[in-house]
């Protein structure tokens, strides 16, 4: 009767032989590609040779480079998962900023906290303890991102049959922050504009007009900086919000083809004073030879501006930073006056 075949990832009886310097331990191992191979290790004693052989099996990858098993460490699993994330970005499934977000949380928190665990050791209890500590020490937002990354990693391990199910799913849910964005009231808006007007640096950075536009349209900084002249409809008195500006590591600033959410893609009515502001800026842009396919709030060279740099300048200004910078665009000013008489720039203006 033939000997039963070894199960995948297991080894058979260890055999020993003496050598000039000690002992050699050998055993058959059925690799993760189904092939059975003989593996050997040496040591000064039988015990040390056997232990080195068992350690080799524990760390075994053999001919299956990139294979995910129960013995794969989470730091190595993270590399495989991140390559899939990058592929999703290349195919347009995920946003380019997703790479930066996950790489940051993996490097700063997930790998230092769980990277040496093997897949089989990533239990619900261990992951729950890690995420709970992260929430207490760093915050709920970072803990939620870490939980998402771990869920993606261990979901991949489950698809590779390295584990039966994804343990992250059974960890505690991390509650959303209860803090809601607060809109600037009329008095705060007035103070804000007075302070950016009074700041020489804010003037150089074109922040007064940018602030007024954000208040009029109720858009985020990245969305405002991604708005081009071709998005303005002077006839209807509206502006299309379909892009946002992001910085991607290794690529620089990108005009991402959609804002933060699908619902953020919208046509917004503008008050007459905001249309007048845009008409003035469009006349200046045409005089500078800038086309419709250029930013309304461009850099000095006519290119995209970095939202992070704009926010940094706002926070650096002592007169401005006392107001809630993040909430400047939460409440548009009066939208009641949206005239329909103004003409949209035509092809002759390109």
Secondary structure, DSSP 8 states (H G I E B T S, - for coil): -------TT-B---EEEEETTEEEEEEEEE-TTS-EEEEEEEESSHHHHHHHHHHHHHT--TT-TT---TT-BHHHHHHHHHHHHHHHHHTTSS-THHHHHHHHHIIIIIHHHHTTSBGGG--HHHHHHHHHHHHHHT-HHHHHHHHHHHHHHHHHHHHTTSSSS-GGGGS--------------HHHHHHHHHHHHH-HHHHHTTHHHHHHHHHHHT--HHHHHH-BGGGEETTTTEEEE--EEEEETTTEEEEESS-SSGGG-EEEE--HHHHHHHHHHHHHHHHTT--SSSBTT--TTSS---HHHHHHHHHH-TTTTTS-GGGTTSS--------S------GGG-
